[in-house]
């Protein structure tokens, strides 16, 4: 589904990714772990097409298409979802209005009919319930006045509504208490655990992986994948730390 | 017949000098005058688009306990100026919501002179300016509170959103207060498009034009928030967003 080959990227002329390669097949969940500054968030923004993140080499193929040739909104319409580490507040725009316009823009780009207001609200209610987010919060302005945990759950509600093929979740577990972590983990499984979907989980900690079992765990350091293993690799990292595991 | 104003006149200092020379002196002698009876509520929506460019002048005398509301959109592609002079009686209220929007080289401006002549009067003025190209948006708001006009509560708020380098905005609040027990607030801010919000919207699938429309709508909505009729309020917002259509 996603093939990253020898990807290099800079931010403000500083090289952050240095020849990163990774293949994610449909039905798989991959976790990327790594020390601070390894390039985890840069990878997510490069995949998401954020301005200012410049690709200097390599390629990314998504569902047979050249992902790097597409604008950010076209990537979303093609089925890519980026869960933000720091979800953005948008005063004056309600969650419901924002997501309905976003979903219908995606549907239009795919040649599908738009959802009516009623159909959309039903969908939003279902997904908000799945993530235990009060429907009143869906009517409030996007992320304004939300706690850290509410913002992250809202990201997952958005993912549920937009129903992507592939999700890159950048530290979705940070800022969550134990109960919210479980809710979010179960939400990810419910929304994304399917034979025709895939997930790239970027995380610092093993704890989210207790709920969302990855098929592969990669260690990212200095802008490239330095080690790949199964779920046990994440547990070893938690026990022994990056230095020891990477040296082994 | 009046002499033509120049930009040396305080009230015209941000106007377009070349356009002022083209004004016919007769334009400046026309005042639309209205007197509101005690307790009367009167509202006027003014759409100053390409059918109504140039100088418009309104003079209101607002009787005891009466309420005057003006909601204006200045979106014409040439010099447009709305002047409103208001004299407020005891306990009277003046509500002004204005939006200047547009590109090109035109100046669009609101000039208000609100006189709180008697006690307990209130006024609330909210102006938003959205410009691109080499366009300018201005709000010159003069507020006079007479010695006897105790318990006056007056507020002015101006915010500008400049979509491109080259566009500009000017705010000139002017307060003359001779009473001691009053509340007079004014604020002005000029900013640019929130790039983080724009990217967040793109990442959810909104094309740049749709994202900008949603952000601009949220930005200008404050100006018309006090409009009591939803359909009329939406008509003003829609007309403003139509003007945004040609933005770069």
HADDOCK unambig.tbl for C-alpha pairs under 7 A between the chains (distance, minus, plus):
assign (segid A and resid 48 and name CA) (segid B and resid 203 and name CA) 6.62 0.50 0.50
assign (segid A and resid 50 and name CA) (segid B and resid 199 and name CA) 6.76 0.50 0.50
assign (segid A and resid 72 and name CA) (segid B and resid 202 and name CA) 5.57 0.50 0.50
assign (segid A and resid 72 and name CA) (segid B and resid 203 and name CA) 5.50 0.50 0.50
assign (segid A and resid 73 and name CA) (segid B and resid 202 and name CA) 4.54 0.50 0.50
assign (segid A and resid 73 and name CA) (segid B and resid 203 and name CA) 5.54 0.50 0.50
assign (segid A and resid 73 and name CA) (segid B and resid 204 and name CA) 6.61 0.50 0.50
assign (segid A and resid 73 and name CA) (segid B and resid 205 and name CA) 4.12 0.50 0.50
assign (segid A and resid 73 and name CA) (segid B and resid 206 and name CA) 5.61 0.50 0.50
assign (segid A and resid 73 and name CA) (segid B and resid 207 and name CA) 5.58 0.50 0.50
assign (segid A and resid 74 and name CA) (segid B and resid 205 and name CA) 6.62 0.50 0.50
assign (segid A and resid 76 and name CA) (segid B and resid 203 and name CA) 5.94 0.50 0.50
assign (segid A and resid 76 and name CA) (segid B and resid 204 and name CA) 5.85 0.50 0.50
assign (segid A and resid 76 and name CA) (segid B and resid 205 and name CA) 4.83 0.50 0.50
assign (segid A and resid 77 and name CA) (segid B and resid 205 and name CA) 5.65 0.50 0.50
assign (segid A and resid 82 and name CA) (segid B and resid 203 and name CA) 6.75 0.50 0.50
assign (segid A and resid 88 and name CA) (segid B and resid 196 and name CA) 6.88 0.50 0.50
assign (segid A and resid 88 and name CA) (segid B and resid 197 and name CA) 6.12 0.50 0.50
assign (segid A and resid 88 and name CA) (segid B and resid 200 and name CA) 6.65 0.50 0.50
assign (segid A and resid 90 and name CA) (segid B and resid 197 and name CA) 6.29 0.50 0.50
assign (segid A and resid 92 and name CA) (segid B and resid 218 and name CA) 4.50 0.50 0.50
assign (segid A and resid 92 and name CA) (segid B and resid 219 and name CA) 6.98 0.50 0.50
assign (segid A and resid 93 and name CA) (segid B and resid 218 and name CA) 5.92 0.50 0.50
assign (segid A and resid 102 and name CA) (segid B and resid 204 and name CA) 5.78 0.50 0.50
assign (segid A and resid 102 and name CA) (segid B and resid 205 and name CA) 5.19 0.50 0.50
assign (segid A and resid 102 and name CA) (segid B and resid 206 and name CA) 5.09 0.50 0.50
assign (segid A and resid 105 and name CA) (segid B and resid 205 and name CA) 6.24 0.50 0.50
assign (segid A and resid 105 and name CA) (segid B and resid 206 and name CA) 5.86 0.50 0.50
assign (segid A and resid 106 and name CA) (segid B and resid 205 and name CA) 5.54 0.50 0.50
